[in-house]
């Protein structure tokens, strides 16, 4: 079992920045990929960014590319999501997810077995 725990959400004005953290505990050596998803009210959960744990390669949704950076700290088993130039449409609950294997389906939430409880990000205009 792997338990991701998110932190760092909050209220920020448009144009501001936030850094989300996701600390993974449990069988962390089994983690191959970690990702961030988000879900806005009335919308489906959508992919934001992912990072392959061993090689550090990253991938981003087009809607956040250039404004968001995903990174990891292997020693702390923690993944970060640095979000800059935030927009009101970034308002959502942000979830951290982990999986024991990577596949070409990494943008789909159905691939991920382990999920955090979510952290709210609200961007005011």
C-alpha positions as CSV (number, residue, x, y, z in Angstrom):
1,X,0.0,0.0,0.0
2,X,1.1,3.6,-0.7
3,X,-0.6,6.5,1.0
4,X,-0.2,9.9,-0.8
5,X,-1.0,13.0,1.4
6,X,-1.4,16.4,-0.2
7,X,-0.8,19.8,1.3
8,X,-0.4,23.4,0.2
9,X,-3.7,24.3,-1.2
10,X,-5.4,27.6,-0.4
11,X,-6.8,30.8,-1.7
12,X,-4.8,33.0,-4.0
13,X,-5.5,35.9,-6.3
14,X,-5.3,35.5,-10.1
15,X,-1.7,35.8,-11.2
16,X,-0.4,34.4,-8.0
17,X,1.5,31.2,-7.2
18,X,1.0,28.1,-5.0
19,X,3.1,25.0,-4.4
20,X,1.4,21.8,-3.6
21,X,3.2,18.9,-1.9
22,X,2.4,15.2,-1.9
23,X,4.2,13.0,0.6
24,X,4.0,9.3,-0.1
25,X,4.3,6.8,2.7
26,X,4.1,3.0,2.8
27,X,5.6,0.9,0.1
28,X,7.2,3.8,-1.7
29,X,9.9,1.8,-3.5
30,X,7.1,0.3,-5.5
31,X,6.0,3.6,-7.0
32,X,6.8,4.1,-10.7
33,X,4.8,7.2,-11.5
34,X,3.1,10.0,-9.5
35,X,0.7,12.5,-10.9
36,X,-1.6,15.4,-10.1
37,X,-5.2,15.5,-11.2
38,X,-7.9,18.1,-10.5
39,X,-11.6,18.3,-10.3
40,X,-13.6,21.5,-10.5
41,X,-17.2,21.6,-9.4
42,X,-19.5,19.9,-11.9
43,X,-16.7,18.7,-14.0
44,X,-14.8,15.4,-14.4
45,X,-11.5,14.9,-12.9
46,X,-8.7,15.8,-15.3
47,X,-5.0,15.2,-15.7
48,X,-2.6,18.0,-14.7
49,X,0.9,16.6,-14.6
50,X,2.9,13.4,-14.1
51,X,6.4,12.4,-13.3
52,X,8.1,9.1,-13.7
53,X,9.8,8.3,-10.4
54,X,13.0,6.6,-11.6
55,X,14.0,8.8,-14.5
56,X,12.2,12.0,-13.6
57,X,10.6,12.6,-17.0
58,X,7.5,14.8,-16.8
59,X,4.4,15.5,-18.8
60,X,1.8,18.2,-18.6
61,X,-1.7,19.0,-19.7
62,X,-1.9,21.6,-22.4
63,X,-4.0,23.8,-20.1
64,X,-1.2,24.2,-17.6
65,X,1.9,23.8,-19.7
66,X,4.3,26.7,-19.1
67,X,2.7,27.7,-15.8
68,X,3.1,24.5,-13.8
69,X,6.1,22.4,-12.9
70,X,6.1,19.0,-11.3
71,X,9.2,17.8,-9.5
72,X,10.2,15.2,-6.9
73,X,12.4,14.8,-3.9
74,X,13.4,11.1,-3.8
75,X,14.8,11.3,-0.3
76,X,11.6,12.7,1.0
77,X,9.3,10.6,-1.2
78,X,7.6,13.8,-2.1
79,X,6.2,15.2,-5.3
80,X,5.6,19.0,-5.7
81,X,3.4,21.0,-8.1
82,X,4.6,24.5,-8.5
83,X,1.8,26.6,-10.0
84,X,2.4,30.1,-11.3
85,X,0.3,32.7,-13.1
86,X,-2.8,31.1,-11.6
87,X,-6.2,31.7,-13.3
88,X,-9.7,31.4,-11.8
89,X,-10.2,28.4,-14.1
90,X,-7.5,26.6,-12.1
91,X,-9.9,26.5,-9.1
92,X,-10.4,22.8,-8.2
93,X,-9.7,20.1,-5.7
94,X,-6.2,18.8,-6.6
95,X,-5.5,15.2,-6.1
96,X,-2.2,13.3,-5.9
97,X,-2.1,9.8,-7.4
98,X,0.5,7.1,-7.5
99,X,0.9,3.8,-9.3
100,X,3.3,0.9,-9.3
101,X,3.8,0.9,-13.0
102,X,3.8,3.4,-15.9
103,X,2.0,3.0,-19.1
104,X,1.0,5.1,-22.1
105,X,-2.3,5.6,-20.3
106,X,-0.8,7.8,-17.6
107,X,-3.1,10.7,-18.3
108,X,-6.1,8.6,-17.3
109,X,-7.1,8.5,-13.7
110,X,-8.2,4.9,-14.1
111,X,-4.5,3.9,-14.2
112,X,-3.7,5.0,-10.7
113,X,-4.3,2.8,-7.7
114,X,-3.4,5.1,-4.9
115,X,-5.0,8.5,-4.2
116,X,-4.7,11.3,-1.7
117,X,-7.7,13.0,-0.1
118,X,-7.3,16.1,-2.2
119,X,-6.5,19.7,-1.4
120,X,-8.6,22.7,-2.4
121,X,-7.1,25.4,-4.6
122,X,-9.2,28.6,-5.1
123,X,-8.1,31.3,-7.4
124,X,-10.0,34.6,-7.1
125,X,-10.4,37.1,-9.9
